[in-house]
Amino acid sequence: MIERPKLLNGQYAVLAADGATGHVLTTEGELDIGDGKAIFLFFMELNSAKEHIAKNQLDNPTREFVIYDSNYETVEFYKAPEWNQD
């Protein structure tokens, strides 16, 4: 189970994964091996989270992302552009 830090109302958490394998990535883009490195990035505005994802996917088209709200409900899921043919 992934440890989810408590969020303030109105905050958003972004989680990245390798689109080919689904493995969770750290905030540094490395494979999460459960060694306590951060895996969530936090944003006070939804648009800031979306901008981060758009920029990151330009540089890393094999990554996918999930944006969670303060209750860790999924707000949006972004497929890896490398394989997203929709």
SVG drawing of the C-alpha trace seen along z (x, -y; Angstrom):
<svg xmlns="http://www.w3.org/2000/svg" viewBox="-12 -27 28 31">
<polyline fill="none" stroke="black" stroke-width="0.4" points="0.0,0.0 1.3,-3.4 1.8,-5.8 -0.4,-8.9 0.5,-12.1 -2.4,-14.1 -3.5,-16.9 -5.1,-20.2 -8.5,-20.9 -8.0,-22.2 -4.5,-20.6 -3.8,-18.1 -1.3,-15.3 0.3,-14.0 1.7,-10.5 3.8,-9.4 4.3,-5.9 6.1,-4.2 3.4,-3.8 4.9,-0.5 5.0,1.3 2.8,-0.7 5.6,-0.9 5.3,-4.0 8.1,-6.5 9.7,-8.8 9.5,-12.6 13.0,-12.3 11.7,-10.0 13.4,-6.8 11.6,-3.5 10.1,-3.5 11.6,-0.6 10.0,-1.4 13.0,-3.1 11.1,-6.2 11.8,-8.5 8.9,-10.9 6.5,-9.7 3.9,-12.5 4.2,-16.1 1.8,-18.6 0.0,-21.5 -2.3,-24.2 -4.0,-24.7 -5.3,-22.1 -4.0,-24.0 -0.5,-23.9 -0.7,-20.2 -1.9,-19.9 0.9,-22.2 3.5,-20.1 2.2,-16.9 2.0,-18.5 5.6,-19.7 6.8,-16.4 5.1,-14.3 6.8,-16.4 10.1,-15.4 9.0,-11.9 6.3,-10.6 6.3,-7.1 5.1,-8.4 1.6,-8.4 0.1,-10.5 -2.8,-10.6 -4.0,-13.7 -5.7,-13.2 -7.8,-15.6 -7.4,-16.2 -9.4,-13.0 -7.2,-11.0 -10.0,-10.6 -8.9,-10.5 -9.4,-13.8 -7.7,-13.0 -5.6,-10.2 -3.1,-10.9 -2.1,-8.0 1.5,-8.0 1.4,-9.8 3.8,-7.2 1.0,-4.6 -2.1,-6.8 -3.7,-6.6 -7.1,-7.9"/>
</svg>
